[in-house]
Amino acid sequence: MSLPTFLRPIASVLLGVIATTTLATSARAAGKLDEIHIDYAYYSPVSLVLKEKGFLEEDLKKDGIAVKWVLSLGSNKALEFLNAKSLDFGSTAGGAALLARINGNPVKSIYVSSKPEWTALVTQGKSPIQKVSDLAGKRIAVTRGTDPHIFLIRALADYGLTDKDVKLVLLQHQDGRLALQKGDVDAWAGLDPLMAQAEVDDGARLFYRNAENNTYGVLNTREDVISDHPELVARVIAAYEKARSWALAHPAELKKIIADNAKISEAVAARQLERTDLSNPVIGDRQKDTIQAAGLALQQAGVIPADVDVRAVSSALIEPKFTSRIAVK
């Protein structure tokens, strides 16, 4: 069954494995492979490093394959692009990818790009709002189909509220931050690095945090890309691994790359990185369980229809085979 309308709009061993493979056809259509489309996102630091350093271009150029970079401003946009086949690889939150798959998007999560606490509920520094129950009747900026949206729904449910008890103002993340800054909304379901920017630059306050209700940052592709081009998927993940290793080894440079790309200060980038764990890229049962818990909570809140088998969809979403050989230090 489809979701409600408001949810419709988320390493050496590897290199040895992929060295024996060849590429023959496009990830989007049959014929000569000449280009792949992959996203970068301010909420995915490793994607910014990968774009900056050109590791993927370096690997694919010997096969005459170009890399086209597409900016994703939120999980909802990355998932739309994947479904429309204008992206082959997209960065989202795991919970957002689950909602998309429930709604018929053939997305598969293949890699963990981060374990972040990237969302919280935010208000102005001098706002009287102190707790989730204070949101009753208030205007809240949120981006549908994203981890902040899921986080908000779960927070409301934990305090006996639903989205019917508040006034949702539907905006992309950057517009939500500006709406809070201008006082057009009372609160915002924030997303880093914009949330960190609101804290550092605007004096905004995170009045509700719950790290366990943040789902993982994941890299996704489609079922057809995996079935038709497993060797391409492996090469993309190998490049991601190179970028992740570089990011861990160069924290100062990572902070500057985030700041330069997102057009934020290095102090803001540092705040984002304080709550972003890049240490484990392997996707498997831990991520499935976290994403499943988010889905079950949304189902209990009436957001996901009762006849959806959340456990089965969570299992179908996760594809662990491409990271199973990565040795995490």
C-alpha positions, 0 to 999 in steps of 0.5 A, a space after each residue: 500500500 502507498 504511504 499517505 500523500 505527505 510522505 511521497 515527495 533517502 579497503 584493499 579487499 574491495 579493490 582486489 575484488 573489483 580489479 577483475 571486473 569489466 564494465 559494459 553497459 550504462 547504469 541507466 540504459 543499455 549501450 556503451 557506458 560513458 557516464 554515471 550520476 552520483 550526488 554530493 550533499 552537505 549532510 554527507 561529509 564523505 561525499 564532499 571529500 569524494 567530489 573534492 579529491 576526484 578519487 572516483 574520476 581517477 578510477 573510472 577514466 581508464 574505462 572512458 566513464 565520466 562522473 556527473 555530480 548532482 547536489 542533493 539538498 535533502 534525502 527527499 531530493 536524492 530519493 526523487 532523483 534515484 527513482 527518476 533515474 537521474 541519479 545512480 547513487 544518492 545520499 540519504 538517511 536510512 529512515 527516509 530510504 525506508 519510507 521511499 521503498 515502502 512507497 515503491 521506490 526500488 532503492 537499496 542501501 549499500 554503504 554507511 556514509 556516517 552515523 550522525 546525530 544530524 537532526 534535533 528540534 530547534 527553536 530561537 534562543 529566547 523562545 519560551 519553547 522548552 519541551 516537545 509538549 510546548 509545540 502544540 498549536 505551533 508552526 514547525 518547519 520541516 522537510 517531508 520524507 527526511 530524517 528530520 521529518 521522521 524525528 519530529 513525528 517520533 518526538 511528537 508521538 512520544 509526548 502524546 501528540 501527532 502532526 495534527 496537533 501542530 502546524 507543519 510548514 513544508 520547506 526544504 532544510 535551508 528555507 526552514 532554517 531561514 524561516 526560524 531565523 526570521 520568526 516565521 515559524 516557532 520551531 524547526 526540525 533541523 539538519 546539519 550543517 544548517 542546524 549547526 549554523 543556526 546554533 553558532 551564527 543565530 544563537 538557536 537552541 536545540 530543545 529536544 535531542 535524541 541521538 538514538 532516533 537519528 537513523 544512519 547516513 547511507 549511500 543508496 542505489 537502485 535494484 537495477 544498478 545492482 543487478 546489471 552493474 555490480 562491478 560498478 557498485 563495488 568501484 563506487 564503494 571503493 572510491 567512497 572508502 578511499 574518501 572516508 579514510 582520507 577524511 579520518 586522516 585529515 580532520 582539519 582539511 575535512 572541516 575546510 572542505 565542508 565549510 567551503 562547499 556548504 558556504 559556512 564557517 569552519 566553526 560551524 563545520 566543526 560543530 557538525 563534525 562533533 556529532 558525526 561518526 565516520 568510523 564504520 562504513 559496513 552496512 548490515 543488521 545494526 542499520 537494519 534494526 535502527 531503520 526498522 525501529 524508526 519504521 515501526 514507531 511511525 507505523 504505531 503513530 499512524 504514519 505508515 499504514 498498518 498493513 505494511 510489513 515494516 520488518 520485511 521492507 527493512 530487510 529488503 532495503 539493506 544490501 550488505 554484500 558490497 561492504 561485507 569484506 571491508 575491515 574496520 580498524 
